[in-house]
Amino acid sequence: MDTFFFLRWAVIVGGVLAVWALVFWIGGASLAGWVASTQDRDPVAWFFLGLVFTPFVALAALAALPPVAVEERARVLSRPGAGVMPAPAAAATLRPAA
């Protein structure tokens, strides 16, 4: 048996594992982009965040953030007087339909 057999085998296995790791890394970043799009966030930005940092970090950050619609609704309702109907509109909703 050749003395370099094990070395060649290790290089081949290492290359295959590196390719699989790259495929899973890009797949995880794609998953982060898809999750971001379901939460009304920029999927391209979250894809690249998943590439730069690990996809697990990007997915954990997305899981911790509420969807944009919820944030926007909270920001609108936090304004003074938000969610309060003007008196004529409130009175119209309380009157029975004729």
C-alpha positions in Angstrom: 0.0 0.0 0.0 1.2 3.4 -0.9 2.4 5.6 2.0 0.5 8.6 0.7 -2.7 6.7 0.4 -4.1 8.0 3.7 -2.9 11.5 2.9 -4.7 11.4 -0.4 -7.8 9.9 1.2 -7.8 12.7 3.9 -7.5 15.4 1.3 -10.4 14.0 -0.7 -12.6 13.5 2.3 -11.7 17.0 3.6 -12.6 18.5 0.2 -16.0 16.8 0.1 -16.8 17.9 3.6 -15.8 21.5 2.7 -18.1 21.5 -0.2 -21.0 20.1 1.9 -20.3 22.7 4.6 -20.4 25.5 1.9 -23.7 24.1 0.5 -25.2 24.0 4.0 -23.9 27.5 4.8 -25.4 29.0 1.7 -28.6 27.0 2.3 -28.9 28.3 5.8 -28.3 31.9 4.6 -31.0 31.3 2.0 -33.3 30.1 4.8 -32.5 33.3 6.8 -33.5 35.4 3.7 -36.7 33.5 3.3 -37.7 33.9 7.0 -36.8 37.6 6.7 -39.2 37.9 3.7 -42.0 36.3 5.6 -41.5 38.9 8.4 -41.6 41.8 5.9 -37.8 42.4 6.2 -35.2 42.8 3.5 -34.3 39.2 2.4 -31.1 40.2 0.5 -29.7 41.9 3.6 -30.5 39.0 5.8 -29.1 36.5 3.3 -25.8 38.4 3.4 -25.9 38.7 7.2 -26.3 34.9 7.2 -23.3 34.5 4.9 -21.0 36.9 6.9 -22.1 35.7 10.3 -23.4 32.1 10.7 -26.9 31.4 9.4 -27.7 30.3 13.0 -27.0 33.8 14.3 -29.1 35.4 11.5 -32.0 33.0 12.2 -31.7 33.6 16.0 -31.8 37.3 15.4 -34.8 37.0 13.2 -36.6 34.9 15.7 -36.0 37.5 18.4 -37.3 40.4 16.2 -41.1 40.9 15.7 -42.4 41.2 12.2 -42.1 44.7 10.7 -45.9 45.1 10.6 -46.1 44.7 14.3 -43.3 47.2 14.9 -44.9 49.7 12.6 -48.3 49.2 14.3 -46.7 49.7 17.7 -45.0 52.9 16.4 -48.2 54.3 15.0 -50.2 53.5 18.2 -47.5 55.0 20.4 -48.1 58.5 19.0 -50.2 60.8 21.1 -53.9 60.5 20.3 -53.4 57.5 18.1 -56.2 54.9 18.1 -58.7 57.4 19.5 -61.6 58.2 17.2 -62.8 61.7 16.8 -66.1 62.4 18.6 -68.4 62.4 15.5 -67.0 59.1 14.2 -67.3 57.5 17.7 -70.9 58.7 18.0 -71.7 57.3 14.6 -70.5 53.9 15.6 -72.6 54.0 18.8 -75.9 55.0 17.1 -78.1 52.1 16.0 -78.6 51.7 12.3 -81.9 53.1 11.1 
